[in-house]
Amino acid sequence: MMADTWHLFNKYMIITLRMPMWTLFTLIQPLIWLIIFGQLFGRFVQSEHYMDFMVPGILIMTVLFGSSWSGVSLLREISAGTVDKMLVSPVSRVAIVLSRVLHSAVQVIAQAIIILIVAWAMGSSINFNPIYLVLGMLVVFLLGVGFAALSNGFAITLQREEPLVMIGNMMTLPLMFFSSALVPEQFMPDWIQYASVLNPITYAVEAVRAVISSSPDLSLYVKGFVVMLVFAGATLAWAVTAFNALRD
C-alpha cells in the first residue's frame, strides 16, 4: 500500500508542478483577505496588532480553499474511467484515496508558506522559530488531510460535481465566520461562540496562533493538535470506507 501511495502521490505532484497556475490561483482569495481586509479590519478594531491576529486565520482559510475542492478532480478521473483502470490493476484501493489526500495536504503547506512570507513582508510579527513553524505546519497538514478527505468522500458518495461544489462553498466562508479566525471570540454573539465550539476551524486557528505568535502557548497548541489528529483520522477513514463501498 505504501509503495502504491508513494507512486500515485508522485504522479499527482508531477502534474501539479507542470501546471503551477492552479496552485497559485487558489491563493488569490486568501491574499485579497490578507492584503485588503487585513488593512480595513485593522482600522475598524483600531489595533496595530490585528495583522498578527489575522495571519493564522488566513493560513487556515488557505487550507480550506486549497483542499475543499480536492474531490472535483477525483470525480473527473471517475468520469474519464481512470479510476476503473486503476481498480482492475493490483493498486491498493486505500492508496488511491490516500495519495490524493496527501497530495492536497502537501500542496496547501506550500501555499501556507507563501502566505507567511507575504504577511512577514507586510510587517506582521510572525514567530519564525523553526520548531514553532514546523508545529504550525503540522496543524495545517492535518487540517488539509481532513478537508481533502471530506471532499473526496463527498465526491465518491454524491457522484455529481454540482452538489460537491455547493458543499465546498459551505465548507469555506461559513466555517471561517463561525470561528475565531478573523475576529476575537469576545466580539462574537453568544450563539456563534457556542457554534464555534463544534467547529474544527476554531481549534486549528487557535493551535496555529498559539505557536506563531510572539508568546507561544504549547498547552493551547496541544489541545488543537489532538482535535486535528482525530478530525483528520476520522474523515480519512470515512473517505476510504466510502471508496471501498462504492466499488464492491
Stockholm file with secondary structure:
# STOCKHOLM 1.0

chainA/1-248         MMADTWHLFNKYMIITLRMPMWTLFTLIQPLIWLIIFGQLFGRFVQSEHYMDFMVPGILIMTVLFGSSWSGVSLLREISAGTVDKMLVSPVSRVAIVLSRVLHSAVQVIAQAIIILIVAWAMGSSINFNPIYLVLGMLVVFLLGVGFAALSNGFAITLQREEPLVMIGNMMTLPLMFFSSALVPEQFMPDWIQYASVLNPITYAVEAVRAVISSSPDLSLYVKGFVVMLVFAGATLAWAVTAFNALRD
#=GR chainA/1-248 SS CHHHHHHHHHHHHHHHHHCHHHHHHTTHHHHHIIIIIHHHHHHHHTCTTHHHHHHHHHHHHHHHHHHTTHHHHHHHHHHHTHHHHHHTTTCCHHHHHHHHHHHHHHHHHHHHHHHHHHHHHTTCCCCCCHHHHHHHHHHHHHHHHHHHHHHHHHHHHHCCHHHHHHHHHHTSHHHHHTTTSSSCGGGSCHHHHHHHHTCHHHHHHHHHHHHHSSSCCHHHHHHHHHHHHHHHHHHHHHHHHHHHHHHC
#=GC SS_cons         CHHHHHHHHHHHHHHHHHCHHHHHHTTHHHHHIIIIIHHHHHHHHTCTTHHHHHHHHHHHHHHHHHHTTHHHHHHHHHHHTHHHHHHTTTCCHHHHHHHHHHHHHHHHHHHHHHHHHHHHHTTCCCCCCHHHHHHHHHHHHHHHHHHHHHHHHHHHHHCCHHHHHHHHHHTSHHHHHTTTSSSCGGGSCHHHHHHHHTCHHHHHHHHHHHHHSSSCCHHHHHHHHHHHHHHHHHHHHHHHHHHHHHHC
//
